[in-house]
């Protein structure tokens, strides 16, 4: 079993530093638990369990440190956001 990631969710997701977020107010509580408490649609639709934050910070991660670093490096290289893949009219 791999190591749990200690980065806060807003750093993993690259969230705006100016945006108010319940996870920033309660940094010791996992964001998926905050979503559950708020009955947020992401938790209700089970989006949280597939989220990269949950995968990296969850209790049952099978990723090792190198795999986590690779995911984070490649996260910014999403093929759906490349200029040659954007849909045009």
Phi, psi and omega per residue, in radians:
X1 nan 2.463 -3.091
X2 -1.416 3.088 3.109
X3 -1.447 2.557 3.053
X4 -1.316 2.492 3.120
X5 -1.349 2.366 -3.133
X6 -1.789 0.104 3.079
X7 -1.265 2.493 3.070
X8 -1.220 2.687 -3.058
X9 -1.011 -0.642 -3.100
X10 -1.175 -0.458 3.054
X11 -1.349 -0.695 3.117
X12 -1.074 -0.744 -3.078
X13 -1.508 -0.180 -3.137
X14 1.220 0.636 -3.113
X15 -1.189 2.708 3.091
X16 -1.083 2.418 3.126
X17 -1.334 -0.295 -3.115
X18 -1.626 -0.265 -3.108
X19 -1.325 2.323 3.080
X20 -1.299 2.373 -3.092
X21 -2.542 2.332 3.111
X22 -1.053 -0.505 -3.138
X23 -1.187 -0.538 3.110
X24 -1.283 -0.517 3.125
X25 -1.299 -0.575 -3.115
X26 -2.154 1.181 -3.023
X27 -1.126 -0.309 3.130
X28 -1.511 -0.114 3.124
X29 -1.794 2.213 3.123
X30 -1.010 2.469 -3.080
X31 -1.030 -0.594 3.136
X32 -1.192 -0.482 3.064
X33 -1.276 -0.653 3.076
X34 -1.126 -0.751 3.106
X35 -1.070 -0.690 3.111
X36 -1.104 -0.818 -3.132
X37 -1.071 -0.584 -3.117
X38 -1.538 -0.020 -3.043
X39 0.942 0.674 -3.138
X40 -1.168 2.533 -3.105
X41 -1.022 -0.536 -3.132
X42 -1.122 -0.675 3.101
X43 -1.287 -0.783 -3.106
X44 -1.041 -0.708 -3.126
X45 -1.526 0.142 3.108
X46 1.069 0.504 3.079
X47 -1.225 -0.582 -3.109
X48 -1.025 -0.692 -3.075
X49 -1.191 -0.357 3.098
X50 -1.697 -0.104 -3.087
X51 -1.231 2.527 3.138
X52 -1.046 -0.557 3.118
X53 -1.124 -0.808 3.136
X54 -1.121 -0.700 3.119
X55 -1.100 -0.739 -3.095
X56 -1.355 -0.591 -3.026
X57 -1.831 -0.169 -3.094
X58 -1.145 2.829 -3.106
X59 -1.184 -0.430 -2.997
X60 -1.942 0.517 -3.131
X61 -1.137 2.418 3.121
X62 -1.878 0.100 -3.111
X63 -1.480 2.464 3.041
X64 -1.635 3.067 -3.060
X65 -1.020 -0.727 3.136
X66 -1.137 -0.684 3.114
X67 -1.162 -0.686 3.091
X68 -1.093 -0.800 3.131
X69 -1.090 -0.688 3.119
X70 -1.110 -0.744 3.108
X71 -1.069 -0.790 -3.098
X72 -1.168 -0.642 3.100
X73 -1.160 -0.763 -3.076
X74 -1.442 -0.221 -3.139
X75 -1.005 -0.652 -3.133
X76 -1.318 -0.179 -3.097
X77 -1.791 0.652 -3.116
X78 -1.031 2.219 -3.096
X79 -1.141 -0.412 -3.133
X80 -1.306 -0.251 -3.141
X81 -1.835 -0.005 3.117
X82 -1.215 2.547 -3.123
X83 -1.035 -0.645 -3.091
X84 -1.337 -0.105 -3.136
X85 -1.963 -0.070 -3.108
X86 -1.214 2.444 3.108
X87 -1.330 2.428 3.104
X88 -2.222 2.790 3.125
X89 -1.271 nan nan
